[in-house]
Amino acid sequence: MHVAVIGAGIIGVTSAYYLRQQGFEVTVVERHPGVAQETSFANAGVIAPGYTAPWAQPGMPAKVLRYLFKSEAPIVFRPSVDPAQWRWLARWLLECQTNRFRRNKARMQRLAFYSRDCLRALRAGHGLDYEQTQGYLQLFRTEAELERAAPMRAVLKEAGVAHALLNAAQCRGLESALVEGTPLAGGLHLPEDETGNCAFFAKQLKDICAGQGVRFRLSTAVERLEVDQDRIGRLRLRDGVMAIDAVVVAAGVDSVRLLRPLGIKLPLYPVKGYSATAVITRPEAAPMISVMDEMYKVAVTRMGNRLRIAGTAEIGSRRLALRDASLGTLLRVARDWFPGAAAYAQAQFWVGARPMLPDGPPLLGPTPIRNLHLNLGHGSSGWAMACGSARVVADLVAQRKPDIDLEGLTLDRYLRPSK
Ligand SMILES: Cc1cc2nc3c(=O)[nH]c(=O)nc-3n(C[C@H](O)[C@H](O)[C@H](O)COP(=O)(O)OP(=O)(O)OC[C@H]3O[C@@H](n4cnc5c(N)ncnc54)[C@H](O)[C@@H]3O)c2cc1C
């Protein structure tokens, strides 16, 4: 059976891997000349299942309003005339209710923990090295921030996630590169979380897939999916057609455009974010552990001989243009904690669009069209959920029961919404 995967971001490449493991003939179709060229290209690299949570959470609407006119804001909202934006926001506001937040977070965490196990097994099986680091340290500049983290700590405890609340001295003991002088009230250490270079991983996995017979049709855009009676019969490509038996759509934010003509209308919206990558010039001044500055929601991660600094959630503009204020915030945070660690002045900047659904969890597996499957909408946690999502989707295509409960992780939640 020939399965096509549309999109070679982290979600498409992992899908191809697990589909091949199930014995399918697999072709990946990607419009760029290489894999992981869009949102999976230069993200923060964090895999923190205990922290995986929807963007729609209680208190978030007030936060968005508070930041509305601040240039250094971690959350930027730009009202536009795009009706899709307002539809998305209306649904997002609904999902900020406490009961919905709890339900959505539980769904995401179920998948994220499973995904971490899948990633670890895959890494061990192939001896992969993708610049991974171990542990995650959330930094609180003020006592007020520290106190606001109390509910999160309770959630971690309830979920049995290893964590420790540290005072400033303990934070500096754990990560000796943290500079003295920048106000630090304390930190939350998650020793089992990890980070890694998502794009580097995707490239290595692509080579493994290719070695196992997966075909990659790069520089090839899918124009539409052609229905033959009640199934997808062909992919219409810019330069011809491709006959397929089944298809997995993993096209990130552009999945909407491919699915709309088939009657599948998804409230998927791009939420932009930025990163800066700078070569480490003083290794002793650069962090070994990945840190997250809670005030600015900026993560600083060592990736080999470079520092990756990433953050900002910006909704409102579909144009992937760099925004000076956000880039300035990234560098400011890096310099606050790790001054002189890297060649910040020569940093390379990047902007990406998180494929975000208003409630949070991605959409995996079946659609009303029987040979059409989804693997999309991973928002700000696509790297953290990639391996698990891909394995679940491959199981579903193979008509096998996935290892985890799929409640709330399929298109059903939009077709047959519950309260
Ligand atoms: C600043 C920032 C920081 C982030 N940090 C983290 C983090 O720390 N941890 C984490 O887990 N996640 C993080 N994310 C989110 C993560 O990067 C995304 O969830 C993930 O990359 C989405 O992967 P994807 O494969 O769905 O999308 P993409 O990587 O965008 O891949 C989709 C692919 O489909 C292709 N495509 C689309 N349409 C077509 C077509 N018609 N024909 C052919 N090809 C097509 C595109 O070219 C693209 O290559 C971050 C995101 C941003 C922006």
The ligand as an SDF file (V2000), in Angstrom:
LIG
                    3D

 53 58  0  0  0  0  0  0  0  0999 V2000
    9.8000   30.5190   17.7810 C   0  0  0  0  0  0  0  0  0  0  0  0
    9.2910   29.1080   17.8840 C   0  0  0  0  0  0  0  0  0  0  0  0
    9.7530   28.3010   18.9200 C   0  0  0  0  0  0  0  0  0  0  0  0
    9.2680   27.0050   19.0620 C   0  0  0  0  0  0  0  0  0  0  0  0
    9.7810   26.2230   20.0560 N   0  0  0  0  0  0  0  0  0  0  0  0
    9.3380   24.9510   20.2040 C   0  0  0  0  0  0  0  0  0  0  0  0
    9.8680   24.1230   21.2390 C   0  0  0  0  0  0  0  0  0  0  0  0
   10.7300   24.5290   21.9980 O   0  0  0  0  0  0  0  0  0  0  0  0
    9.3800   22.8690   21.3520 N   0  0  0  0  0  0  0  0  0  0  0  0
    8.4060   22.3760   20.5200 C   0  0  0  0  0  0  0  0  0  0  0  0
    7.9800   21.2430   20.6930 O   0  0  0  0  0  0  0  0  0  0  0  0
    7.9120   23.1370   19.5080 N   0  0  0  0  0  0  0  0  0  0  0  0
    8.3480   24.4020   19.3420 C   0  0  0  0  0  0  0  0  0  0  0  0
    7.8340   25.1950   18.3360 N   0  0  0  0  0  0  0  0  0  0  0  0
    6.7500   24.6460   17.5070 C   0  0  0  0  0  0  0  0  0  0  0  0
    7.2700   23.6990   16.4400 C   0  0  0  0  0  0  0  0  0  0  0  0
    8.3470   24.2810   15.7730 O   0  0  0  0  0  0  0  0  0  0  0  0
    6.1230   23.3800   15.4690 C   0  0  0  0  0  0  0  0  0  0  0  0
    5.0110   22.8640   16.1900 O   0  0  0  0  0  0  0  0  0  0  0  0
    6.5370   22.3240   14.4400 C   0  0  0  0  0  0  0  0  0  0  0  0
    7.7190   22.7110   13.7960 O   0  0  0  0  0  0  0  0  0  0  0  0
    5.4450   22.0990   13.4040 C   0  0  0  0  0  0  0  0  0  0  0  0
    5.9140   21.1410   12.5010 O   0  0  0  0  0  0  0  0  0  0  0  0
    5.1390   20.7820   11.1740 P   0  0  0  0  0  0  0  0  0  0  0  0
    5.8880   19.6790   10.5230 O   0  0  0  0  0  0  0  0  0  0  0  0
    3.7000   20.6050   11.4820 O   0  0  0  0  0  0  0  0  0  0  0  0
    5.2000   22.1210   10.3090 O   0  0  0  0  0  0  0  0  0  0  0  0
    6.3690   22.6230    9.3220 P   0  0  0  0  0  0  0  0  0  0  0  0
    7.6960   22.4290    9.9320 O   0  0  0  0  0  0  0  0  0  0  0  0
    6.0050   23.9970    8.9030 O   0  0  0  0  0  0  0  0  0  0  0  0
    6.2630   21.6320    8.0910 O   0  0  0  0  0  0  0  0  0  0  0  0
    5.1990   21.6780    7.1630 C   0  0  0  0  0  0  0  0  0  0  0  0
    5.8260   21.3940    5.8240 C   0  0  0  0  0  0  0  0  0  0  0  0
    4.7880   21.2240    4.8660 O   0  0  0  0  0  0  0  0  0  0  0  0
    5.2470   21.7650    3.6350 C   0  0  0  0  0  0  0  0  0  0  0  0
    4.0800   22.0530    2.7960 N   0  0  0  0  0  0  0  0  0  0  0  0
    3.0110   22.8260    3.0960 C   0  0  0  0  0  0  0  0  0  0  0  0
    2.1290   22.8480    2.0850 N   0  0  0  0  0  0  0  0  0  0  0  0
    2.6500   22.0410    1.1100 C   0  0  0  0  0  0  0  0  0  0  0  0
    2.2170   21.6730   -0.1890 C   0  0  0  0  0  0  0  0  0  0  0  0
    1.0470   22.1090   -0.6710 N   0  0  0  0  0  0  0  0  0  0  0  0
    2.9960   20.8560   -0.9220 N   0  0  0  0  0  0  0  0  0  0  0  0
    4.1890   20.4010   -0.4290 C   0  0  0  0  0  0  0  0  0  0  0  0
    4.6670   20.7290    0.8020 N   0  0  0  0  0  0  0  0  0  0  0  0
    3.8950   21.5380    1.5560 C   0  0  0  0  0  0  0  0  0  0  0  0
    5.9840   23.0130    4.0610 C   0  0  0  0  0  0  0  0  0  0  0  0
    6.8690   23.4400    3.0590 O   0  0  0  0  0  0  0  0  0  0  0  0
    6.6850   22.5370    5.3230 C   0  0  0  0  0  0  0  0  0  0  0  0
    7.9710   22.0470    5.0610 O   0  0  0  0  0  0  0  0  0  0  0  0
    8.3020   26.4980   18.1570 C   0  0  0  0  0  0  0  0  0  0  0  0
    7.8600   27.2990   17.1000 C   0  0  0  0  0  0  0  0  0  0  0  0
    8.3420   28.5900   16.9570 C   0  0  0  0  0  0  0  0  0  0  0  0
    7.8570   29.4360   15.8180 C   0  0  0  0  0  0  0  0  0  0  0  0
  1  2  1  0
  2  3  1  0
  2 52  2  0
  3  4  2  0
  4  5  1  0
  4 50  1  0
  5  6  2  0
  6  7  1  0
  6 13  1  0
  7  8  2  0
  7  9  1  0
  9 10  1  0
 10 11  2  0
 10 12  1  0
 12 13  2  0
 13 14  1  0
 14 15  1  0
 14 50  1  0
 15 16  1  0
 16 17  1  0
 16 18  1  0
 18 19  1  0
 18 20  1  0
 20 21  1  0
 20 22  1  0
 22 23  1  0
 23 24  1  0
 24 25  2  0
 24 26  1  0
 24 27  1  0
 27 28  1  0
 28 29  2  0
 28 30  1  0
 28 31  1  0
 31 32  1  0
 32 33  1  0
 33 34  1  0
 33 48  1  0
 34 35  1  0
 35 36  1  0
 35 46  1  0
 36 37  1  0
 36 45  1  0
 37 38  2  0
 38 39  1  0
 39 40  1  0
 39 45  2  0
 40 41  1  0
 40 42  2  0
 42 43  1  0
 43 44  2  0
 44 45  1  0
 46 47  1  0
 46 48  1  0
 48 49  1  0
 50 51  2  0
 51 52  1  0
 52 53  1  0
M  END
$$$$
